[in-house]
Amino acid sequence: MKLNYEEVVDRFKEFYEAYPDVSEPKYKKLIDKMKMEGKSSLDINFDDVIDFDFDLSEQLLSEPEQILSAPSEALKETYGAETEKRLTARFLNLPPKDRVDIRDIRAVHINKMIQVEGVVRRTSEVKPEVIEAVFSCERCGEYITVMQDSQVFKTPVTCSNPACGRNGPFKLVKAYSKFVDWQSIKIQEKPEKLKGGRLPWNMDCIIKDDIVDTAHPGNVVTVVGTLKTIQESSLKGGGKKTTFSKSIEVNSIEVKDKDIQDLELTEEDEERILELASDPKICENITNSIAPSIFGNEQVKYAVALQLFSSEAKILNDETRIRGDSHILLVGDPGVAKSQILKYINLVAPRSIYTSGKGTSAAGLTAAVIRDENSGSFALEAGALVIADNGIACIDEIDKMSNEDRSSIHEAMEQQTISIAKAGIIATLNARASILAAANPKRGRFDSYKPLGEQIDLLPTLLSRFDLIFILTDKPKESEDKKIAEHILKVHSREKESIIPILSTDDIRKYAIYSKKMIKGITLTEEAKNRLLEFYVSIRKKGEEKNTPIPITARQLESLIRLSEARARMRLSDKVIVEDVEDIIQLYMKSIEDAGKDPETGEIDIDMIMTGRPKSQRDKITVIMDIISNLDKKNNGDGALIGDVYEEARAENISDSFTRKIIDELKQKGDVYEPRPDRLKLTLL
């Protein structure tokens, strides 16, 4: 039987004072605590309302517009009716039947109470909203109160003074009117809820009172509220359309920790995971199950598998944060499955975002300040890296982005935050995501005889932030070509048994969730520490000799630690052992031989990644600059003849083409200039 408004108020007063028992009133105690802490909201578990009175709970879900204010009125009476504070009863944890995905919200949900979950995409500024407007009649001075219970501002029709009775004019008296805080947010479907190829759907939410400014771009939130509609207007003529826009008037909002451990696993899932982990070859099994339709590339698959597990961020005593996520870059020829690997990881990762450099801007990657279409004020909108927080951001064709757009990634890769200072909005957002990126060589195919920095359009400052860089080349080799062709033919012949992996994508996803949930506080054993120390010192020692490049720096040591911890987590262990370190050293050496080997000397030179040039080239540049300086002095400061520079450079075994290229670069940077035709001078001597 349906209750009227007053009966609902009385029923909730009884609920507060007598549930679950008169001697132990759960919510009466919470209300007393509210008084002590000065709070104005009471959180109510909806399961308790169902347990107390099922019919009342159903009426609340189906008729929130009529009776949702009744629990708050009952709260005020229980709290003490003399209070001037605006108190609100907020409901959490609706029944499963009333939990709706954003894309499944339909007309049947209009004016019903629902629960939705999503990622905050945009937040507006907090504004005052009038809920009780007091007007004065400018003819007689009478005050008229008009309750503002809709999104359209209401004014008096006639003066309430019988002696006046006129229909205006009326003036809003702000001093006597009542206002509440108001904020609009836009939430978007969570990345892990999306199926391949689908665009995420959004929903506008209106927040009021003490829960404004509790959610920020990138936060995962659970919202409980009433679905409202507003009739849309036609752009031409301003007439009303037959369609309505949707929004949720929020009753409660919970900000959830975005760690993937929030994703639930069943007992059967956990049993399956522990069974898989008991196999000594679990790391190999996971690697071989990554992108099974792609032949070979085992080390790349191993690296991206490690990225799924990652390490933990460490907060030092001085509050410095060391990231735990690893970043990986794939560079290579067309047709070597770079994009396929990215798309597979986007599919299998518990939380991920896929984007392409061709269609991505700095704002789309990080965050943007945009003008709110309804209010005209500025709002903060989260980009891909913020939405991928605690997940993986897959960026294909990163080399196709402009330098200005790519520079926005620097902070996100190392500090794992996004700082915004635009249009009066100053904010720092979390972007704790691993980055898996792919790039193509400038001239189509990778040239093994040229340094990496010359072949891809990425700045050394960005390259140096990647923990692993792999070069994937397409070189004809009969034995390999035959295996690849046979594998492709099997895939296209639908011979499924030939490509069934040991672990399914679902297995890998759940295994990664479980490992991050259960494996915390990873530490290195003494043997593992000693092996890392021995490797680091022995490699560094090679750089002590005169005219030899630096093969490794402290940044690479941190990468080795991160990857070793990820491998331990892959084994479901919180201890890094020597075997983990040995495996990672082999993987790292493969990466550094790909990206950090000087094509002229064959030596490993980390500065190829850190500065974009091997030491052999840097030495030649120094020689060319010395030649220009010495010739300039010989000519009494009149500049070095360009022909003489070429001649002396040839004497030092430097080719004319390299000399020409370096002179052009030095001129472009402003380090060298031409005081007159055919003469060169250094800008700074």
C-alpha positions in Angstrom: 0.0 0.0 0.0 1.4 3.4 -1.0 2.0 6.0 1.8 1.3 9.7 1.5 4.1 12.2 2.1 3.4 12.7 5.9 3.2 8.9 6.4 6.6 8.5 4.7 8.1 11.1 7.1 6.6 9.3 10.1 7.9 5.9 8.8 11.4 7.3 8.4 11.4 8.8 11.9 10.6 5.3 13.1 13.4 3.9 11.0 15.9 6.3 12.4 14.8 5.7 16.0 14.1 2.0 16.0 16.1 0.1 13.3 17.3 -2.6 13.6 16.1 -2.5 17.3 14.8 0.1 19.7 17.6 -0.7 22.1 20.2 -0.4 19.4 19.1 2.2 16.9 21.8 2.3 14.3 20.8 5.5 12.6 20.0 7.4 15.8 23.6 6.9 16.9 24.8 8.1 13.4 22.6 11.2 13.8 24.1 11.9 17.2 27.5 11.6 15.6 26.4 14.0 12.9 25.6 16.6 15.5 29.0 16.2 17.2 30.9 16.5 13.9 28.7 19.3 12.5 27.8 17.3 9.3 24.7 17.9 7.3 24.3 14.5 5.5 23.3 11.1 6.7 24.4 8.1 4.6 21.8 5.3 4.6 22.5 1.8 3.3 19.5 1.1 1.1 19.6 -2.6 2.1 18.6 -1.4 5.6 15.5 0.4 4.2 14.6 -2.8 2.3 15.0 -4.8 5.5 12.9 -2.3 7.5 10.0 -1.9 5.0 10.1 -3.4 1.5 7.1 -1.5 0.3 8.5 1.8 1.5 11.8 1.1 -0.3 10.0 0.3 -3.6 7.9 3.5 -3.3 11.1 5.5 -2.8 12.7 4.0 -5.9 9.7 4.5 -8.1 8.5 7.9 -6.8 11.6 9.9 -5.7 10.2 13.1 -7.2 7.2 13.0 -4.8 8.8 11.6 -1.6 12.6 11.8 -1.7 12.6 14.9 0.5 10.5 13.1 3.2 13.5 11.1 4.6 15.4 14.4 4.9 12.4 16.1 6.7 12.3 13.1 9.1 16.0 13.5 9.6 15.6 17.2 10.6 12.8 16.3 13.1 14.9 13.5 14.6 18.0 15.8 14.6 16.1 18.6 16.3 13.6 20.7 14.4 15.1 23.9 15.8 18.2 23.6 13.7 18.6 26.0 10.8 21.0 23.6 9.0 19.8 22.0 5.7 20.0 18.3 6.4 19.9 15.6 3.7 19.4 11.8 3.8 21.6 10.2 1.2 21.1 6.6 0.0 23.9 4.2 -1.0 24.0 0.7 -2.4 20.8 0.4 -4.4 19.5 -3.1 -5.3 21.1 -4.7 -8.4 17.9 -4.2 -10.4 18.3 -0.4 -10.0 22.0 -0.3 -11.0 22.2 0.8 -14.6 25.1 1.2 -17.1 25.2 4.7 -18.6 24.5 3.4 -22.1 21.5 1.4 -20.8 19.6 4.4 -19.4 16.2 4.6 -21.1 12.8 6.4 -21.0 11.6 3.8 -18.5 14.0 5.2 -15.9 12.7 8.8 -16.1 11.8 10.1 -12.6 13.1 6.9 -11.1 15.9 6.5 -8.6 18.9 4.7 -10.2 22.6 4.0 -9.5 25.3 4.5 -12.1 29.0 4.2 -12.1 31.6 6.0 -14.3 34.7 8.1 -14.6 34.4 11.9 -14.0 35.2 13.5 -17.4 34.4 17.1 -16.6 33.5 19.3 -13.5 32.1 22.8 -13.5 32.8 25.4 -10.9 30.7 25.5 -7.8 27.9 28.1 -8.0 25.0 29.2 -5.7 21.6 28.0 -6.7 18.4 29.6 -5.3 16.0 27.1 -3.9 13.6 29.5 -2.1 13.3 32.8 -3.9 11.8 35.8 -2.1 10.4 38.6 -4.3 9.2 42.1 -3.3 6.3 43.7 -5.1 7.6 47.1 -6.4 4.1 48.5 -6.2 3.2 47.7 -2.5 6.4 46.3 -1.0 4.8 42.9 -0.2 7.2 39.9 0.1 6.3 36.8 -1.9 8.1 33.4 -1.5 8.4 31.1 -4.5 9.9 27.6 -4.1 12.3 26.8 -6.9 11.7 23.0 -7.4 12.7 22.8 -11.1 15.5 23.8 -13.4 13.4 26.7 -14.7 13.4 29.9 -12.6 9.9 30.7 -11.3 8.5 34.2 -10.5 5.3 35.2 -8.8 2.2 35.5 -11.0 0.4 38.1 -8.9 1.0 39.9 -5.7 -0.2 38.0 -2.6 -1.3 41.2 -0.9 -5.2 41.3 -1.3 -5.0 45.1 -1.3 -2.7 45.0 -4.3 -3.2 41.9 -6.4 -1.2 43.3 -9.3 0.9 41.1 -11.6 4.2 42.9 -11.0 6.7 44.1 -11.4 8.6 41.9 -8.8 12.2 42.2 -7.7 14.3 39.3 -6.3 15.4 40.0 -2.8 18.7 38.0 -2.5 19.2 38.8 1.2 16.0 36.9 2.2 16.3 34.1 -0.4 17.8 30.8 0.3 20.7 29.4 -1.7 22.6 26.1 -1.9 25.9 25.1 -3.5 25.4 23.7 -7.1 27.8 21.9 -9.4 27.5 20.0 -12.7 29.7 17.1 -13.6 29.9 14.8 -16.6 30.6 11.1 -16.1 31.7 8.7 -18.7 31.6 4.9 -19.0 34.6 3.2 -17.4 37.2 2.0 -19.9 37.0 -1.6 -18.7 33.2 -1.6 -19.4 33.7 -0.8 -23.1 33.7 -3.5 -25.8 36.1 -3.1 -28.7 35.3 -0.3 -31.1 32.6 1.3 -28.9 32.7 5.0 -28.1 32.0 5.8 -24.4 28.7 7.3 -23.4 28.3 10.2 -21.1 25.8 11.5 -18.5 25.4 14.9 -16.9 24.9 14.9 -13.2 23.8 17.8 -10.9 25.3 17.8 -7.4 24.1 20.1 -4.6 24.8 21.0 -1.0 27.7 19.5 1.0 28.7 16.9 -1.6 29.8 19.4 -4.2 33.5 19.4 -5.1 34.0 15.8 -3.8 34.7 14.4 -7.3 37.4 15.5 -9.7 38.3 14.7 -13.3 39.6 11.1 -13.5 37.9 9.9 -10.4 35.7 6.7 -10.6 32.4 7.5 -8.9 29.2 5.7 -8.0 26.2 8.1 -8.3 22.7 7.5 -6.8 20.0 9.9 -8.0 16.8 10.7 -9.9 16.8 10.7 -13.7 15.5 14.1 -14.9 14.7 15.4 -18.4 14.6 18.8 -20.0 12.9 19.4 -23.4 15.4 20.4 -26.1 15.0 23.6 -28.1 15.4 23.8 -31.9 18.4 25.8 -33.1 16.3 27.2 -35.9 13.4 29.4 -34.7 13.9 28.5 -31.0 10.8 26.2 -30.9 10.6 23.2 -28.6 11.6 19.7 -29.9 9.9 16.4 -29.1 13.2 15.1 -27.7 14.5 15.6 -24.2 18.0 15.7 -22.7 18.8 13.6 -19.7 20.6 14.3 -16.4 20.8 12.8 -13.0 19.9 14.9 -9.9 22.4 13.4 -7.5 21.3 12.2 -4.1 24.7 10.6 -3.2 28.1 10.3 -4.7 30.9 7.9 -3.7 34.4 8.5 -5.0 36.1 5.1 -5.4 39.7 4.2 -5.4 40.5 3.6 -9.1 42.9 0.7 -8.5 41.9 -2.3 -10.5 41.6 -4.3 -7.3 38.0 -2.9 -7.1 37.1 -5.3 -9.9 35.6 -8.3 -8.2 36.8 -11.9 -8.6 34.8 -15.0 -7.7 36.1 -17.9 -5.6 36.3 -20.0 -8.9 38.4 -17.2 -10.4 40.8 -17.2 -7.5 41.1 -21.0 -7.5 41.9 -20.9 -11.3 44.6 -18.1 -10.7 46.3 -20.0 -7.9 46.3 -23.1 -10.1 48.0 -21.2 -12.9 50.5 -19.6 -10.5 51.6 -23.0 -9.2 53.2 -23.8 -12.6 56.9 -22.9 -12.5 56.6 -21.7 -16.1 53.9 -19.2 -15.3 55.9 -16.2 -16.7 56.6 -18.1 -19.9 53.0 -19.2 -20.1 51.6 -15.6 -19.8 54.1 -14.4 -22.4 53.2 -17.1 -24.9 49.5 -16.2 -24.4 50.0 -12.5 -25.3 48.7 -11.8 -28.8 48.7 -15.4 -30.0 47.8 -14.5 -33.5 51.1 -12.7 -33.9 54.1 -14.9 -34.6 57.4 -14.3 -32.8 58.3 -11.1 -31.0 58.7 -13.1 -27.7 60.7 -10.4 -26.0 58.3 -7.6 -26.9 55.4 -9.8 -25.7 57.3 -10.5 -22.4 57.9 -6.8 -21.9 54.2 -5.8 -22.4 53.2 -8.7 -20.2 55.3 -7.2 -17.4 53.6 -3.9 -18.0 50.3 -5.5 -17.2 51.5 -6.3 -13.7 53.8 -3.3 -13.0 55.5 -2.5 -9.7 54.3 -0.3 -6.9 55.0 3.4 -6.6 57.3 4.3 -3.6 56.9 7.3 -1.4 60.2 8.3 0.2 60.7 9.9 3.6 61.0 13.3 1.9 57.6 12.6 0.2 59.3 12.2 -3.2 57.4 9.7 -5.3 59.1 7.1 -7.5 56.8 5.6 -10.1 56.1 1.9 -10.3 54.7 1.8 -13.8 57.0 1.0 -16.8 56.8 2.7 -20.2 57.6 0.8 -23.4 58.2 2.1 -26.9 58.0 0.0 -30.1 59.8 1.4 -33.1 59.8 -0.4 -36.4 59.0 -1.1 -40.0 55.4 -1.2 -41.4 53.7 -4.6 -41.0 55.6 -5.9 -38.0 52.4 -5.9 -35.8 53.2 -2.9 -33.6 49.6 -1.7 -33.7 48.2 -5.2 -33.2 50.2 -5.6 -30.0 48.9 -2.3 -28.7 45.3 -3.2 -29.5 45.7 -6.6 -27.8 47.0 -5.0 -24.6 44.1 -2.5 -24.8 41.8 -5.5 -25.0 43.4 -7.6 -22.2 44.4 -4.9 -19.7 41.9 -4.5 -16.8 41.9 -0.7 -17.4 43.2 0.9 -20.6 42.8 3.6 -23.2 43.8 3.3 -26.9 44.5 6.4 -29.0 46.4 7.3 -32.1 48.9 10.1 -32.5 47.3 11.2 -35.8 44.0 12.3 -34.1 45.3 13.2 -30.6 46.1 16.7 -29.2 47.8 17.7 -25.9 44.4 18.5 -24.4 43.0 15.1 -25.5 45.9 13.3 -23.9 46.1 15.3 -20.6 43.3 17.6 -19.7 41.4 20.6 -21.2 39.7 23.7 -19.9 36.5 24.1 -21.9 33.5 26.5 -21.7 30.4 24.9 -20.3 27.7 24.9 -23.0 24.9 25.6 -20.4 26.4 28.2 -18.1 29.2 29.7 -20.2 31.7 29.2 -17.4 35.0 27.2 -17.7 35.1 23.6 -16.7 38.0 21.0 -16.5 37.8 18.0 -18.7 40.0 14.9 -18.3 42.0 13.5 -21.1 43.1 9.9 -22.0 46.0 9.7 -19.6 43.9 10.8 -16.7 41.1 8.4 -17.5 43.7 5.6 -17.9 44.9 6.3 -14.3 46.1 3.0 -12.7 45.9 1.3 -16.1 47.7 1.4 -19.5 47.6 4.1 -22.1 48.3 2.7 -25.6 49.4 5.5 -28.0 49.9 4.4 -31.6 51.9 6.5 -34.0 53.2 8.7 -31.3 55.7 10.2 -33.8 52.7 11.7 -35.8 51.9 14.1 -32.9 53.3 17.6 -33.0 56.2 18.4 -30.7 53.9 20.8 -28.7 51.4 18.0 -28.1 54.0 15.4 -27.3 55.7 17.7 -24.7 52.6 17.5 -22.6 53.4 13.8 -21.9 56.7 14.5 -20.1 55.2 15.3 -16.7 52.7 12.4 -17.0 55.5 9.9 -17.8 57.8 10.7 -14.8 55.8 12.5 -12.1 52.6 10.8 -13.2 50.5 13.9 -12.8 48.9 16.4 -15.1 49.2 20.1 -14.1 46.7 22.6 -15.5 46.8 26.4 -15.2 44.3 27.8 -17.7 41.4 30.2 -17.6 41.7 30.7 -13.9 41.6 27.0 -13.2 44.7 25.6 -11.4 44.7 21.9 -10.8 46.9 18.8 -10.6 45.3 15.5 -11.8 46.6 12.0 -11.3 47.8 10.2 -14.4 49.4 7.0 -12.9 49.3 5.1 -16.1 51.9 2.9 -17.9 52.5 4.1 -21.5 52.8 1.6 -24.4 53.6 3.6 -27.5 54.5 2.8 -31.1 56.4 4.9 -33.7 57.4 4.5 -37.3 60.8 5.5 -38.8 60.8 8.8 -40.7 61.7 7.2 -44.0 59.5 4.2 -43.7 62.0 1.5 -42.8 64.5 1.4 -40.0 68.2 1.8 -41.0 70.5 -0.2 -38.7 73.4 2.0 -39.7 71.9 5.2 -38.3 71.2 6.2 -34.7 67.7 5.8 -33.4 67.4 9.6 -32.7 67.9 10.4 -36.3 65.1 8.0 -37.5 62.1 8.9 -35.4 60.6 12.2 -34.7 60.8 12.1 -30.9 62.8 14.3 -28.6 65.5 12.7 -26.5 63.8 14.0 -23.4 60.8 11.9 -24.2 62.8 8.8 -25.4 64.8 8.8 -22.1 61.6 8.3 -20.1 60.9 4.9 -21.7 62.1 1.9 -19.6 62.4 -0.3 -22.7 62.7 0.5 -26.4 62.4 -2.3 -29.0 63.3 -2.0 -32.7 61.2 -4.3 -34.8 62.5 -4.8 -38.3 61.2 -6.7 -41.3 64.3 -8.5 -42.8 63.9 -11.3 -45.3 65.1 -14.6 -43.9 63.8 -17.8 -45.5 63.4 -19.9 -42.3 61.6 -17.2 -40.4 59.5 -16.1 -43.3 58.3 -19.6 -43.8 57.2 -19.9 -40.1 55.5 -16.5 -40.2 53.6 -17.4 -43.4 52.5 -20.8 -42.0 51.3 -19.1 -38.9 49.3 -16.5 -40.8 47.8 -19.2 -43.0 46.7 -21.1 -40.0 45.1 -18.0 -38.5 43.2 -17.3 -41.7 42.2 -20.9 -42.2 40.5 -20.7 -38.8 42.6 -23.6 -37.4 41.8 -22.4 -33.9 43.5 -25.3 -32.2 46.8 -24.0 -33.6 46.6 -20.6 -31.9 44.7 -21.4 -28.6 46.8 -19.8 -25.9 47.5 -21.5 -22.5 45.8 -18.5 -20.8 42.8 -16.8 -22.3 42.5 -13.0 -22.4 40.0 -13.4 -19.5 42.6 -15.5 -17.5 45.3 -12.9 -18.0 43.0 -10.0 -17.1 41.9 -11.7 -13.9 45.4 -12.9 -13.0 46.7 -9.3 -13.3 43.8 -8.0 -11.1 44.5 -10.6 -8.5 48.2 -10.0 -8.5 47.8 -6.2 -8.0 45.2 -6.8 -5.3 47.1 -9.4 -3.3 50.8 -8.7 -3.9 51.9 -5.5 -1.9 55.1 -4.3 -0.4 57.4 -6.0 -2.9 61.0 -6.2 -1.7 64.3 -7.3 -3.2 66.2 -10.2 -1.6 69.8 -9.6 -0.7 70.9 -11.9 -3.6 68.7 -9.9 -6.0 70.2 -6.6 -4.7 73.7 -7.9 -5.1 73.1 -9.1 -8.7 71.6 -5.7 -9.7 74.6 -3.9 -8.0 77.1 -6.2 -9.7 75.5 -5.7 -13.2 75.2 -1.9 -12.8 78.8 -1.4 -11.6 80.2 -3.8 -14.2 78.4 -2.0 -17.1 79.3 1.4 -15.8 82.9 0.4 -15.5 83.1 0.1 -19.3 82.5 3.9 -19.5 85.5 4.7 -17.3 88.0 4.4 -20.1 89.0 7.4 -22.1 86.8 8.2 -25.1 84.3 5.5 -24.3 80.5 6.2 -24.0 78.5 5.9 -20.9 76.6 2.6 -21.2 74.0 3.0 -18.4 72.8 5.6 -15.9 70.8 5.5 -12.6 67.6 6.0 -14.5 68.1 2.6 -16.1 68.8 1.0 -12.8 65.4 2.2 -11.5 63.9 0.7 -14.7 65.6 -2.7 -13.9 64.2 -2.6 -10.3 60.7 -1.8 -11.6 60.7 -4.6 -14.1 62.1 -7.1 -11.6 59.4 -6.3 -9.2 56.8 -6.7 -11.9 58.2 -10.2 -12.7 57.9 -11.1 -9.0 54.3 -9.9 -9.0 53.7 -12.0 -12.1 54.8 -15.1 -10.0 52.4 -13.9 -7.3 55.4 -13.3 -5.0 56.3 -10.2 -2.9 60.0 -11.1 -3.0 62.3 -10.4 -6.0 64.7 -13.2 -6.4 67.9 -13.6 -8.5 66.0 -15.4 -11.3 63.8 -12.4 -11.7 66.8 -10.1 -12.0 68.6 -12.3 -14.5 65.5 -12.5 -16.7 65.1 -8.7 -16.6 68.8 -8.1 -17.4 68.5 -10.3 -20.5 65.4 -8.3 -21.6 67.0 -5.0 -20.9 70.2 -5.9 -22.8 68.1 -6.9 -25.8 66.3 -3.5 -25.6 69.5 -1.5 -25.2 71.3 -3.3 -28.0 68.4 -2.4 -30.2 68.1 1.2 -29.3 71.4 2.2 -27.7 74.1 0.6 -29.8 76.3 3.1 -31.7 76.1 2.0 -35.4 79.6 3.3 -36.0 81.5 1.7 -33.1 79.1 -1.1 -32.1 79.4 0.0 -28.4 76.4 0.5 -26.1 75.9 4.2 -25.5 73.0 5.2 -23.4 73.4 8.8 -24.6 71.9 7.7 -27.9 68.6 7.6 -26.1 69.3 10.4 -23.6 70.6 13.0 -26.1 69.7 11.5 -29.5 73.3 11.0 -30.6 76.0 8.5 -30.0 79.4 9.6 -28.5 81.1 9.0 -31.8 78.9 11.7 -33.5 79.1 14.0 -30.5 82.9 13.9 -30.8 82.7 14.7 -34.5 80.5 17.7 -33.8 83.0 18.9 -31.2 85.8 18.6 -33.8 83.8 20.6 -36.4 83.1 23.4 -33.9 86.8 23.4 -32.9 87.7 23.7 -36.6 85.4 26.7 -37.1 86.8 28.4 -34.0 90.5 27.8 -34.9 90.0 29.0 -38.5 88.1 32.1 -37.3 91.1 33.0 -35.0 93.6 32.4 -37.9 91.5 34.9 -40.0 91.7 37.5 -37.1 88.0 37.1 -36.3 86.8 37.4 -39.9 85.1 34.0 -39.8 86.1 30.5 -41.1 85.8 29.9 -44.8 83.3 27.1 -45.4 85.6 25.4 -47.9 88.4 25.3 -45.3 86.1 23.8 -42.7 85.2 20.9 -45.1 88.9 20.4 -46.0 90.0 20.1 -42.3 87.0 18.0 -41.4 88.0 15.5 -44.2 91.4 15.4 -42.7 89.8 14.2 -39.5 87.9 11.4 -41.4 84.6 13.3 -41.3 82.5 13.1 -44.5 81.3 16.2 -46.3 77.7 15.1 -46.0 78.0 14.8 -42.2 79.8 18.2 -42.0 77.1 19.9 -44.1 74.4 18.4 -41.9 76.0 19.5 -38.7 76.7 23.0 -40.0 73.0 23.3 -41.0 71.9 22.1 -37.5 74.3 24.5 -35.7 73.0 27.4 -37.8 69.4 26.4 -37.1 70.1 26.3 -33.4 71.9 29.6 -33.5 75.3 28.1 -32.4 76.9 29.2 -35.7 76.1 32.1 -38.0 77.4 33.5 -41.3 78.8 37.1 -40.8 79.0 37.2 -44.6 78.6 34.7 -47.4 80.8 31.6 -47.3 82.1 32.4 -43.8 81.2 30.9 -40.4 81.5 32.1 -36.8 80.5 30.5 -33.5 77.9 32.4 -31.6 79.8 31.8 -28.3 83.6 31.5 -28.3 
